[in-house]
Every structure is written in structure tokens, then in C-alpha cells.
Amino acid sequence: MSFFMTRKVTPEESDELLLEAFKKGDRAPFLWLFDRYRDAVIAYVWRMCGRRDVAEDICVEAFAGLILRVWKPEATFRESLTTVVHQMCVTHMARSANDPQESNAFGPASPGSPEEAADTPDKVATEQAVASVPLGYRSVLLLYYTMELSLDQVARVLACDREQLPLQLAYARHLFRRARGC
């Protein structure tokens, strides 16, 4: 391999290297990044908004928007993606709060969906317990556990004081456990 040839990126590369390869015209890294984060993003949005279809829409919109327009190297890709996704959740919930057509009912998945077969009483109870946690605390809980962000990253995503997060997370866990009967 010549000194001037660039090496081929692989799916195991860092997010930032995959983004650079995508920007240079390689389309595969986009799919690898999407596959890397899709499940966590959908789980986060679904638990925030209560609807799988909304979660899938927000996932695709946020990802495409971030890749094509917004991402700047000042923050990690994961943190930037999570910030955009969280903002889209908040916007969706604000818009749907007064819309009777929008249902934020948490419970078993929509009939006929692949998730329905996997719903067990324990899973349904867990999802209902998550949904019972007030939104501000639920955000902290899900960003930390579902999106696997550090407390510093959660603080940046939520634009809040890092020093308050351990208490908010502890209280969110307490509310969750109480709802689960633990």
C-alpha cells in the first residue's frame, strides 16, 4: 500500500472516523453508524413519547439531519445525536400535548407489531414504571441507562447543572423502583 493511499474504514472504527469517511463519499459508514445507534435511540424515544412509530420517525429524522447538516466536531457524535433526539422528543411532546389525535399511552406494543410477541407481564410493568417517572427525571434516567451517557454528557444534553444530576438520577431510580414495587 502506497503512502498516499487511504486505508479502508471498517464498522468497528470510531464514530468520528466513520463520519469522515462518509463525508469523503463512502456511503457504508452512514449505515454502520445508523446500525450502531438505532436501537438505543428508538428505545429512548419510545420510552419518552410512548409510541414506537414516533420513535422510529424521530430516529430517522434526527440521524439524517445530524449527519447531513448539524454535526460539528466540538462534541462527540453520540452526544450530538442524543441532544438532537432529546430536543425532538421534547418538541413532539409539546406539540402533541393538546392534540387529541396523539396518544401517549404507555403499554403493550401496537397490535401486530414485532414487539407484541415479546411483551411479557414483567416487560409491560417495567415500561409502565418508566412511564410513571415524571418527564424531567425520566430524561435523566433514560439518557444515563438507555443511551449510556456519562453524567457529564447528560448535563450537556439537558443543558443543566452537572452537580444536581446524581441526586436527580437517584430520585428517578427511587421513583422507578417504587412504581415497580421494589
Secondary structure by P-SEA (a helix, b strand, c coil): ccccbbbbbcccccaaaaaaaaaaccaaaaaaaaaacaaaaaaaaaaacccaaaaaaaaaaaaaaaacccccccccaaaaaaaaaaaaaaaaaaaaccccccccccccccccccccccccaaaaaaaaaaaaccaaaaaaaaaaccccccaaaaaaaacccccaaaaaaaaaaaaaaaaacc
